[in-house]
Amino acid sequence: MPQAPVICWFKRDLRIEDHPALARAATLGPVIPLYIVEPALWAQADASGRQYGFVLDCLESLRAGLARLGLGLVVRVGEAVEVLDRLTAETGAARMVSHEETGNAWSFARDRRVAAWARGQGVSWDEMAQCGVVRRLPGRDAWQGRRDTFMRAPVVGVPGEVRGRPVEGVAPPAPRALGLDDHCPGRQRGGRDRALGALESFLATRGETYQWAMSRPGEGARACSRLSPHLAFGTLSVREAVQAGRAAPGGRGKAWAGSMRAFQARLAWRDHFMQKLEDEPGIEHHAMHRACDDLRPHVPDAARLAAWDKGETGLPFVDACMRSLRATGWLNFRMRSMVMAVASYHLWLDWRATGRVLARLFTDYEPGIHWPQVQMQSGVTGINTIRIYNPVKQGHDQDPTGEFTRRWLPELREVPDALLQEPWRWEGAGRLAYPAPVVDVAAAARAARAAVWAVRRETGFAEEKRRVIARHASRKRPRPAADRQMKLDL
Ligand SMILES: Cc1cc2nc3c(=O)[nH]c(=O)nc-3n(C[C@H](O)[C@H](O)[C@H](O)COP(=O)(O)OP(=O)(O)OC[C@H]3O[C@@H](n4cnc5c(N)ncnc54)[C@H](O)[C@@H]3O)c2cc1C
């Protein structure tokens, strides 16, 4: 009697290398590699065409990778339970493997429905870790050790011998068919080769200036690894990145050594932040520190929200960052922190609404990094330093020549350098086709600080803060000098 096939369900792990689920499936029977395009997932408020476009690139490259193993990628469209129900009925598959997804609230609920369906149908579903995030972690104390063990383990080899089971699929729908209409001319392209290309060029040349250039809006785009969408959709595993970084040649001087340390620290932050959402999926919707939940009106001021989203706040550096993000799908970490902080403090907009805007604009949207970062930069975790970035100062510090600001705001071309970040103070301001600032930066920051501290002084704040620390805070000692700027931010 022929062996029953096994479904290998690809989600945010669109590769065949270092793929524990595929390796396991190959040992269990003929493999059906499945990707489900879920229209309801792509209709969520945090999903966008730039992310789907990236996924389409990755599916092409995954199809080619699987073909080298003699497997055909099966793409189906629909609700996961219905697709799986039909596929198991068609093929007699009674086992399924996938990675453990730390997704958004929608995918979390979908996975619960799939688990209930699998139990009901007698289908076994193995979910396997693909990074340092630990499912059902009993407490934070042992987390770092478990992550270190995972990262030290050898990468999982591509299965040498794997049998397939031909099954019909469909072509993935075009973005428009899913209602995803999103113009992002500078979007990063997906696929395994591009992931490896980015990793190799970062470790060979681009990474040398990483440590000092990462926060610069212009140079940072080249000096940062640019691995984020690849890690988010799994064309590269975090373990591959960690091990390649560790294996990069030493003896290249201080700059390289510092950059490589900083790179490893960020890869560790990735898992650290994702663990927070894994442990408490509700933090996509409620503040980590409950007393901060109603800090700002839940329904944000629509005009301010739209101005921030479109890059029309009248605050040049914020607007340049937002317009650049709209056109490229990427911003460096410092700029993400600043645009988020300005939205949350100066514009006093609720983090849930602005977090959704940014999620859509990021090609690399990774819910587990995103929501804890959004909360941290909005002062609602209760445990992090309140960081109210001054957008005028940030503009001068990070874009001293004004090149980046003028590139994205050509209407400010003639404003002299000294006033570029405050064009309203320029004598020719009346002639500019550029809005006046939506807020007075200093007054808005003062008001925000007072409101945040008023909540922090309330009775019971400290007790809830202890709960958040016990559940989510890093147990690591402060990091070395290279990371000092972020010391208190974890
Ligand atoms: C409000 C806000 C939202 C964010 N949302 C996302 C998101 O949806 N997806 C995402 O990948 N990153 C997010 N980040 C983190 C960070 O800004 C990006 O990972 C980074 O800019 C991506 O560029 P890179 O790959 O060149 O990063 P590099 O600096 O080269 O870092 C390498 C990898 O480390 C991880 N990493 C880097 N910085 C951080 C960080 N601060 N926290 C956690 N992990 C980090 C990422 O996986 C990144 O790809 C967010 C940051 C903020 C402030």
The ligand as an SDF file (V2000), in Angstrom:
LIG
                    3D

 53 58  0  0  0  0  0  0  0  0999 V2000
    8.2460   51.2940   15.3160 C   0  0  0  0  0  0  0  0  0  0  0  0
    9.1310   50.2140   14.7540 C   0  0  0  0  0  0  0  0  0  0  0  0
    8.5960   49.1830   14.0110 C   0  0  0  0  0  0  0  0  0  0  0  0
    9.4070   48.1700   13.4960 C   0  0  0  0  0  0  0  0  0  0  0  0
    8.8220   47.1920   12.7510 N   0  0  0  0  0  0  0  0  0  0  0  0
    9.5930   46.2250   12.2020 C   0  0  0  0  0  0  0  0  0  0  0  0
    9.0110   45.2210   11.4000 C   0  0  0  0  0  0  0  0  0  0  0  0
    7.7910   45.1860   11.1760 O   0  0  0  0  0  0  0  0  0  0  0  0
    9.8260   44.2920   10.8390 N   0  0  0  0  0  0  0  0  0  0  0  0
   11.1880   44.2930   11.0710 C   0  0  0  0  0  0  0  0  0  0  0  0
   11.8930   43.4240   10.5390 O   0  0  0  0  0  0  0  0  0  0  0  0
   11.7440   45.2220   11.8640 N   0  0  0  0  0  0  0  0  0  0  0  0
   11.0070   46.1940   12.4280 C   0  0  0  0  0  0  0  0  0  0  0  0
   11.6030   47.1580   13.2110 N   0  0  0  0  0  0  0  0  0  0  0  0
   13.0170   47.0070   13.6230 C   0  0  0  0  0  0  0  0  0  0  0  0
   14.1070   47.6300   12.7140 C   0  0  0  0  0  0  0  0  0  0  0  0
   13.8580   48.9650   12.4740 O   0  0  0  0  0  0  0  0  0  0  0  0
   14.2580   46.8670   11.3920 C   0  0  0  0  0  0  0  0  0  0  0  0
   14.4310   45.4850   11.6540 O   0  0  0  0  0  0  0  0  0  0  0  0
   15.4890   47.3010   10.5930 C   0  0  0  0  0  0  0  0  0  0  0  0
   15.4450   48.6810   10.3550 O   0  0  0  0  0  0  0  0  0  0  0  0
   15.5130   46.5150    9.2810 C   0  0  0  0  0  0  0  0  0  0  0  0
   16.5980   46.8440    8.4700 O   0  0  0  0  0  0  0  0  0  0  0  0
   17.8480   45.8510    8.2970 P   0  0  0  0  0  0  0  0  0  0  0  0
   17.3910   44.4880    7.9930 O   0  0  0  0  0  0  0  0  0  0  0  0
   18.8000   46.4740    7.3610 O   0  0  0  0  0  0  0  0  0  0  0  0
   18.4000   45.8500    9.7880 O   0  0  0  0  0  0  0  0  0  0  0  0
   19.8280   45.5040   10.4120 P   0  0  0  0  0  0  0  0  0  0  0  0
   20.2030   46.6610   11.2670 O   0  0  0  0  0  0  0  0  0  0  0  0
   20.7940   45.0760    9.3990 O   0  0  0  0  0  0  0  0  0  0  0  0
   19.4990   44.3080   11.4310 O   0  0  0  0  0  0  0  0  0  0  0  0
   19.4930   42.9380   11.0400 C   0  0  0  0  0  0  0  0  0  0  0  0
   18.1970   42.3000   11.4990 C   0  0  0  0  0  0  0  0  0  0  0  0
   18.0720   42.3840   12.9220 O   0  0  0  0  0  0  0  0  0  0  0  0
   16.7020   42.5860   13.2790 C   0  0  0  0  0  0  0  0  0  0  0  0
   16.5770   43.9050   13.9430 N   0  0  0  0  0  0  0  0  0  0  0  0
   17.2650   45.0250   13.6450 C   0  0  0  0  0  0  0  0  0  0  0  0
   16.9060   46.0270   14.4670 N   0  0  0  0  0  0  0  0  0  0  0  0
   15.9810   45.5160   15.3000 C   0  0  0  0  0  0  0  0  0  0  0  0
   15.2270   46.0590   16.3840 C   0  0  0  0  0  0  0  0  0  0  0  0
   15.3780   47.3300   16.7730 N   0  0  0  0  0  0  0  0  0  0  0  0
   14.3410   45.2700   17.0180 N   0  0  0  0  0  0  0  0  0  0  0  0
   14.1870   43.9740   16.6440 C   0  0  0  0  0  0  0  0  0  0  0  0
   14.8640   43.4060   15.6260 N   0  0  0  0  0  0  0  0  0  0  0  0
   15.7520   44.1690   14.9640 C   0  0  0  0  0  0  0  0  0  0  0  0
   15.9010   42.5560   11.9860 C   0  0  0  0  0  0  0  0  0  0  0  0
   15.4400   41.2510   11.7630 O   0  0  0  0  0  0  0  0  0  0  0  0
   16.9400   42.9690   10.9500 C   0  0  0  0  0  0  0  0  0  0  0  0
   16.6430   42.5210    9.6510 O   0  0  0  0  0  0  0  0  0  0  0  0
   10.7980   48.1850   13.7530 C   0  0  0  0  0  0  0  0  0  0  0  0
   11.3460   49.2400   14.4970 C   0  0  0  0  0  0  0  0  0  0  0  0
   10.5270   50.2350   14.9900 C   0  0  0  0  0  0  0  0  0  0  0  0
   11.1270   51.3540   15.7930 C   0  0  0  0  0  0  0  0  0  0  0  0
  1  2  1  0
  2  3  1  0
  2 52  2  0
  3  4  2  0
  4  5  1  0
  4 50  1  0
  5  6  2  0
  6  7  1  0
  6 13  1  0
  7  8  2  0
  7  9  1  0
  9 10  1  0
 10 11  2  0
 10 12  1  0
 12 13  2  0
 13 14  1  0
 14 15  1  0
 14 50  1  0
 15 16  1  0
 16 17  1  0
 16 18  1  0
 18 19  1  0
 18 20  1  0
 20 21  1  0
 20 22  1  0
 22 23  1  0
 23 24  1  0
 24 25  2  0
 24 26  1  0
 24 27  1  0
 27 28  1  0
 28 29  2  0
 28 30  1  0
 28 31  1  0
 31 32  1  0
 32 33  1  0
 33 34  1  0
 33 48  1  0
 34 35  1  0
 35 36  1  0
 35 46  1  0
 36 37  1  0
 36 45  1  0
 37 38  2  0
 38 39  1  0
 39 40  1  0
 39 45  2  0
 40 41  1  0
 40 42  2  0
 42 43  1  0
 43 44  2  0
 44 45  1  0
 46 47  1  0
 46 48  1  0
 48 49  1  0
 50 51  2  0
 51 52  1  0
 52 53  1  0
M  END
$$$$
